[in-house]
Amino acid sequence: MLKLDSLAVFYGQVQALHGVSLRVGQGEIVALLGANGAGKSTTLRTIIGLLRPASGAIELLGQPIHGLSPERIAARGIALVPEGRRVFPGFTVEGNLELAGLAAGQSARQIQQGIDRVLHIFPALAARRRQYAWSLSGGEQQMMVIGRGLMAEPKLLMLDEPSLGLAPLLVEEVFRVIRQIRESGTTVLLVEQNAAMALEVANRAYVLELGRVVLEGSAAELADSQLIQASYLGGGEGEEL
């Protein structure tokens, strides 16, 4: 479905990505792991068109998208849920979801169907559908922004650190939802600080280090990797992905 081929990306004179290549197949969950500053969020921002690669190519369903605007890339079927719970605090849960549908150019009927679908996936939000976003807990806000990403029915949903700052029980809920999203037919590219959980839910994974892919394989293979175990599954106090 998604193919990145030898991407080079710069911030001014500083090179952030060095020849990054990866593949995301239809119906997969692919995890992108690495320490802070490894280039994970830069990769997502480049895919969605917020950054332009200096060289390399990005294809979606065999068609190049690296020269398109973010709006046109979104229209092709990619949605990004960025790091941090960026809610519209002065709007209700329903209002936040409705705005996402309007941004996608949906009809009133499509928007209502999308809201009903999101509230079915996130039962906790259904009881709070008329609450303002600022009044939700952190976990509920995270569920809502994932739901916002689903409103346009994307072919590929990209999630940037969806469990960041959440309590363990809410992390479990977020990953339950990620599995459900994949089962509903949406492909997922996941950047996640919790490597153990990411590798449990993913089909395959890539590890970035200083803007380069240093390891790739099935989730099971990476979970058994000594590098992954030492760096992300119990080694290094205070380390984050």
C-alpha positions as a Markdown table, in Angstrom:
| # | Residue | x | y | z |
|---|---|---|---|---|
| 1 | Met | 0.0 | 0.0 | 0.0 |
| 2 | Leu | 2.6 | 2.6 | 1.1 |
| 3 | Lys | 6.2 | 2.6 | -0.1 |
| 4 | Leu | 9.0 | 4.9 | 0.9 |
| 5 | Asp | 12.1 | 4.7 | -1.2 |
| 6 | Ser | 15.4 | 6.3 | -0.1 |
| 7 | Leu | 14.0 | 9.4 | 1.6 |
| 8 | Ala | 16.3 | 12.2 | 2.4 |
| 9 | Val | 14.8 | 15.1 | 4.5 |
| 10 | Phe | 16.5 | 18.2 | 5.8 |
| 11 | Tyr | 15.6 | 20.8 | 8.4 |
| 12 | Gly | 17.6 | 23.7 | 7.0 |
| 13 | Gln | 21.2 | 22.5 | 6.7 |
| 14 | Val | 20.6 | 19.6 | 9.1 |
| 15 | Gln | 19.8 | 16.2 | 7.5 |
| 16 | Ala | 17.0 | 14.4 | 9.5 |
| 17 | Leu | 16.4 | 11.4 | 7.3 |
| 18 | His | 19.2 | 9.5 | 5.5 |
| 19 | Gly | 17.8 | 7.2 | 2.8 |
| 20 | Val | 14.8 | 5.9 | 4.7 |
| 21 | Ser | 13.0 | 3.1 | 2.9 |
| 22 | Leu | 10.0 | 1.1 | 4.3 |
| 23 | Arg | 6.9 | -0.7 | 3.2 |
| 24 | Val | 3.4 | -0.9 | 4.7 |
| 25 | Gly | 1.2 | -3.6 | 3.2 |
| 26 | Gln | -2.6 | -3.5 | 2.9 |
| 27 | Gly | -4.2 | -4.5 | 6.2 |
| 28 | Glu | -1.0 | -4.4 | 8.3 |
| 29 | Ile | 0.0 | -2.7 | 11.4 |
| 30 | Val | 3.6 | -1.5 | 11.0 |
| 31 | Ala | 5.5 | -0.1 | 14.0 |
| 32 | Leu | 8.2 | 2.5 | 13.7 |
| 33 | Leu | 10.5 | 2.5 | 16.7 |
| 34 | Gly | 13.5 | 4.5 | 17.9 |
| 35 | Ala | 14.8 | 6.9 | 20.5 |
| 36 | Asn | 13.8 | 10.6 | 20.7 |
| 37 | Gly | 15.2 | 12.4 | 17.7 |
| 38 | Ala | 15.6 | 9.3 | 15.6 |
| 39 | Gly | 13.4 | 10.7 | 12.8 |
| 40 | Lys | 10.1 | 8.9 | 13.5 |
| 41 | Ser | 7.8 | 11.9 | 13.5 |
| 42 | Thr | 9.8 | 13.5 | 10.7 |
| 43 | Thr | 8.9 | 10.3 | 8.6 |
| 44 | Leu | 5.2 | 10.7 | 9.3 |
| 45 | Arg | 5.3 | 14.4 | 8.6 |
| 46 | Thr | 7.0 | 13.8 | 5.3 |
| 47 | Ile | 4.5 | 11.1 | 4.3 |
| 48 | Ile | 1.6 | 13.5 | 4.9 |
| 49 | Gly | 3.2 | 16.3 | 3.0 |
| 50 | Leu | 4.1 | 18.7 | 5.8 |
| 51 | Leu | 7.8 | 18.2 | 4.9 |
| 52 | Arg | 9.2 | 17.8 | 1.4 |
| 53 | Pro | 11.9 | 15.2 | 0.8 |
| 54 | Ala | 15.1 | 16.5 | -0.8 |
| 55 | Ser | 15.3 | 13.1 | -2.6 |
| 56 | Gly | 13.6 | 9.8 | -2.7 |
| 57 | Ala | 10.0 | 8.9 | -3.4 |
| 58 | Ile | 6.7 | 8.0 | -1.6 |
| 59 | Glu | 4.0 | 5.9 | -3.3 |
| 60 | Leu | 0.5 | 5.2 | -2.1 |
| 61 | Leu | -1.1 | 2.3 | -4.0 |
| 62 | Gly | 1.5 | 2.6 | -6.7 |
| 63 | Gln | 1.0 | 6.3 | -7.3 |
| 64 | Pro | 3.6 | 8.9 | -6.3 |
| 65 | Ile | 2.4 | 11.4 | -3.6 |
| 66 | His | 5.6 | 13.1 | -2.5 |
| 67 | Gly | 4.9 | 16.2 | -4.6 |
| 68 | Leu | 1.3 | 16.7 | -3.4 |
| 69 | Ser | 0.0 | 19.1 | -0.8 |
| 70 | Pro | -1.1 | 17.7 | 2.6 |
| 71 | Glu | -4.8 | 18.3 | 1.5 |
| 72 | Arg | -4.4 | 16.2 | -1.6 |
| 73 | Ile | -2.5 | 13.5 | 0.2 |
| 74 | Ala | -5.3 | 13.4 | 2.8 |
| 75 | Ala | -7.8 | 13.1 | 0.0 |
| 76 | Arg | -5.9 | 10.1 | -1.3 |
| 77 | Gly | -6.7 | 8.3 | 1.9 |
| 78 | Ile | -4.0 | 9.0 | 4.5 |
| 79 | Ala | -4.8 | 10.5 | 8.0 |
| 80 | Leu | -2.3 | 11.5 | 10.6 |
| 81 | Val | -3.1 | 11.6 | 14.3 |
| 82 | Pro | -0.1 | 13.7 | 15.6 |
| 83 | Glu | 1.6 | 13.4 | 18.9 |
| 84 | Gly | -0.2 | 15.2 | 21.8 |
| 85 | Arg | -3.9 | 15.5 | 22.4 |
| 86 | Arg | -4.7 | 18.4 | 20.1 |
| 87 | Val | -8.4 | 18.8 | 20.8 |
| 88 | Phe | -10.6 | 21.7 | 20.0 |
| 89 | Pro | -11.4 | 22.6 | 23.7 |
| 90 | Gly | -14.4 | 24.9 | 23.0 |
| 91 | Phe | -16.2 | 22.1 | 21.1 |
| 92 | Thr | -18.0 | 19.1 | 22.3 |
| 93 | Val | -16.9 | 15.5 | 21.4 |
| 94 | Glu | -19.5 | 15.5 | 18.7 |
| 95 | Gly | -18.4 | 18.9 | 17.5 |
| 96 | Asn | -14.7 | 17.8 | 17.3 |
| 97 | Leu | -15.8 | 14.8 | 15.2 |
| 98 | Glu | -18.1 | 16.9 | 13.0 |
| 99 | Leu | -15.3 | 19.4 | 12.2 |
| 100 | Ala | -13.2 | 16.5 | 11.0 |
| 101 | Gly | -16.0 | 15.3 | 8.7 |
| 102 | Leu | -16.5 | 18.9 | 7.4 |
| 103 | Ala | -12.8 | 19.2 | 6.7 |
| 104 | Ala | -13.0 | 16.0 | 4.7 |
| 105 | Gly | -15.8 | 17.4 | 2.6 |
| 106 | Gln | -18.4 | 15.0 | 3.8 |
| 107 | Ser | -22.2 | 15.4 | 3.7 |
| 108 | Ala | -24.3 | 15.8 | 6.8 |
| 109 | Arg | -25.4 | 12.1 | 6.4 |
| 110 | Gln | -21.8 | 10.9 | 6.1 |
| 111 | Ile | -20.7 | 13.0 | 9.1 |
| 112 | Gln | -23.5 | 11.5 | 11.3 |
| 113 | Gln | -22.6 | 8.0 | 10.1 |
| 114 | Gly | -18.9 | 8.6 | 10.9 |
| 115 | Ile | -19.8 | 10.0 | 14.4 |
| 116 | Asp | -22.0 | 6.9 | 15.1 |
| 117 | Arg | -19.1 | 4.6 | 13.9 |
| 118 | Val | -16.5 | 6.4 | 16.1 |
| 119 | Leu | -18.8 | 6.3 | 19.2 |
| 120 | His | -19.3 | 2.6 | 18.6 |
| 121 | Ile | -15.6 | 2.0 | 18.6 |
| 122 | Phe | -15.1 | 4.2 | 21.7 |
| 123 | Pro | -18.1 | 3.5 | 24.0 |
| 124 | Ala | -16.6 | 5.7 | 26.7 |
| 125 | Leu | -17.0 | 8.7 | 24.4 |
| 126 | Ala | -20.7 | 7.9 | 23.6 |
| 127 | Ala | -21.7 | 8.8 | 27.2 |
| 128 | Arg | -19.7 | 12.1 | 26.9 |
| 129 | Arg | -20.7 | 13.0 | 23.3 |
| 130 | Arg | -22.1 | 16.4 | 24.4 |
| 131 | Gln | -19.3 | 17.2 | 26.8 |
| 132 | Tyr | -16.7 | 19.9 | 25.9 |
| 133 | Ala | -13.3 | 18.4 | 24.9 |
| 134 | Trp | -11.5 | 20.3 | 27.7 |
| 135 | Ser | -13.5 | 18.4 | 30.3 |
| 136 | Leu | -12.4 | 15.0 | 29.1 |
| 137 | Ser | -9.7 | 13.0 | 30.8 |
| 138 | Gly | -6.4 | 12.6 | 29.0 |
| 139 | Gly | -7.3 | 9.1 | 27.9 |
| 140 | Glu | -10.7 | 10.2 | 26.6 |
| 141 | Gln | -9.1 | 13.1 | 24.7 |
| 142 | Gln | -6.7 | 10.6 | 23.0 |
| 143 | Met | -9.6 | 8.4 | 22.0 |
| 144 | Met | -11.4 | 11.4 | 20.6 |
| 145 | Val | -8.4 | 12.5 | 18.4 |
| 146 | Ile | -8.0 | 9.0 | 17.1 |
| 147 | Gly | -11.7 | 9.0 | 16.3 |
| 148 | Arg | -11.2 | 12.3 | 14.5 |
| 149 | Gly | -8.6 | 10.7 | 12.4 |
| 150 | Leu | -11.1 | 7.9 | 11.5 |
| 151 | Met | -13.8 | 10.3 | 10.4 |
| 152 | Ala | -12.6 | 10.5 | 6.8 |
| 153 | Glu | -12.4 | 6.7 | 6.6 |
| 154 | Pro | -8.7 | 6.7 | 5.7 |
| 155 | Lys | -7.0 | 3.8 | 3.9 |
| 156 | Leu | -3.9 | 4.4 | 6.0 |
| 157 | Leu | -4.1 | 5.8 | 9.6 |
| 158 | Met | -0.8 | 7.1 | 11.0 |
| 159 | Leu | -0.6 | 7.3 | 14.8 |
| 160 | Asp | 2.2 | 9.3 | 16.5 |
| 161 | Glu | 2.8 | 8.2 | 20.1 |
| 162 | Pro | -0.9 | 7.4 | 20.9 |
| 163 | Ser | -0.2 | 6.1 | 24.4 |
| 164 | Leu | 2.1 | 8.9 | 25.5 |
| 165 | Gly | 1.3 | 10.0 | 29.0 |
| 166 | Leu | -1.5 | 7.6 | 29.6 |
| 167 | Ala | -2.1 | 5.3 | 32.6 |
| 168 | Pro | -1.5 | 1.6 | 32.0 |
| 169 | Leu | -5.2 | 0.7 | 31.8 |
| 170 | Leu | -5.8 | 3.4 | 29.2 |
| 171 | Val | -2.8 | 2.2 | 27.2 |
| 172 | Glu | -4.4 | -1.2 | 27.0 |
| 173 | Glu | -7.6 | 0.4 | 25.8 |
| 174 | Val | -5.8 | 2.4 | 23.1 |
| 175 | Phe | -4.1 | -0.8 | 21.8 |
| 176 | Arg | -7.4 | -2.6 | 21.8 |
| 177 | Val | -8.7 | 0.1 | 19.6 |
| 178 | Ile | -5.7 | -0.1 | 17.3 |
| 179 | Arg | -6.3 | -3.8 | 16.8 |
| 180 | Gln | -10.0 | -3.1 | 16.1 |
| 181 | Ile | -9.1 | -0.4 | 13.6 |
| 182 | Arg | -6.9 | -2.9 | 11.7 |
| 183 | Glu | -9.7 | -5.6 | 11.9 |
| 184 | Ser | -12.1 | -3.1 | 10.3 |
| 185 | Gly | -9.8 | -2.9 | 7.3 |
| 186 | Thr | -7.8 | 0.2 | 7.9 |
| 187 | Thr | -4.0 | -0.1 | 7.6 |
| 188 | Val | -2.0 | 1.4 | 10.4 |
| 189 | Leu | 1.5 | 3.0 | 10.6 |
| 190 | Leu | 2.3 | 3.3 | 14.3 |
| 191 | Val | 5.0 | 5.4 | 16.0 |
| 192 | Glu | 4.9 | 4.4 | 19.7 |
| 193 | Gln | 7.1 | 4.9 | 22.8 |
| 194 | Asn | 5.9 | 1.6 | 24.3 |
| 195 | Ala | 7.9 | -0.8 | 22.2 |
| 196 | Ala | 6.6 | -3.9 | 24.0 |
| 197 | Met | 3.0 | -3.1 | 23.3 |
| 198 | Ala | 3.8 | -1.9 | 19.8 |
| 199 | Leu | 5.4 | -5.2 | 18.9 |
| 200 | Glu | 2.5 | -7.2 | 20.4 |
| 201 | Val | 0.0 | -5.5 | 18.1 |
| 202 | Ala | 2.2 | -5.0 | 14.9 |
| 203 | Asn | 2.8 | -7.3 | 12.0 |
| 204 | Arg | 6.2 | -5.8 | 11.2 |
| 205 | Ala | 8.4 | -3.1 | 12.6 |
| 206 | Tyr | 11.3 | -0.8 | 11.6 |
| 207 | Val | 13.9 | 0.7 | 14.0 |
| 208 | Leu | 15.2 | 4.2 | 13.2 |
| 209 | Glu | 18.5 | 5.5 | 14.6 |
| 210 | Leu | 19.7 | 9.0 | 13.8 |
| 211 | Gly | 17.5 | 9.1 | 10.7 |
| 212 | Arg | 18.5 | 5.7 | 9.3 |
| 213 | Val | 16.7 | 2.4 | 9.3 |
| 214 | Val | 19.0 | 0.1 | 11.3 |
| 215 | Leu | 16.7 | -2.9 | 11.8 |
| 216 | Glu | 13.5 | -4.3 | 10.2 |
| 217 | Gly | 11.6 | -7.5 | 10.3 |
| 218 | Ser | 8.5 | -9.2 | 11.7 |
| 219 | Ala | 7.3 | -8.0 | 15.1 |
| 220 | Ala | 8.2 | -11.4 | 16.6 |
| 221 | Glu | 11.7 | -11.2 | 15.1 |
| 222 | Leu | 12.3 | -7.8 | 16.5 |
| 223 | Ala | 10.9 | -8.7 | 19.9 |
| 224 | Asp | 13.5 | -11.4 | 20.1 |
| 225 | Ser | 16.3 | -9.1 | 18.9 |
| 226 | Gln | 19.0 | -8.5 | 21.5 |
| 227 | Leu | 19.3 | -4.8 | 20.3 |
| 228 | Ile | 15.5 | -4.3 | 20.9 |
| 229 | Gln | 15.6 | -6.1 | 24.2 |
| 230 | Ala | 18.6 | -4.1 | 25.5 |
| 231 | Ser | 17.4 | -0.7 | 24.2 |
| 232 | Tyr | 13.7 | -0.8 | 24.5 |
| 233 | Leu | 12.4 | -3.8 | 26.4 |
| 234 | Gly | 14.0 | -3.3 | 29.8 |
| 235 | Gly | 17.4 | -1.7 | 29.3 |
| 236 | Gly | 18.4 | 1.9 | 29.8 |
| 237 | Glu | 16.6 | 3.7 | 32.6 |
| 238 | Gly | 14.6 | 6.7 | 31.4 |
| 239 | Glu | 14.9 | 5.9 | 27.7 |
| 240 | Glu | 12.0 | 6.7 | 25.5 |
| 241 | Leu | 11.0 | 5.9 | 21.9 |
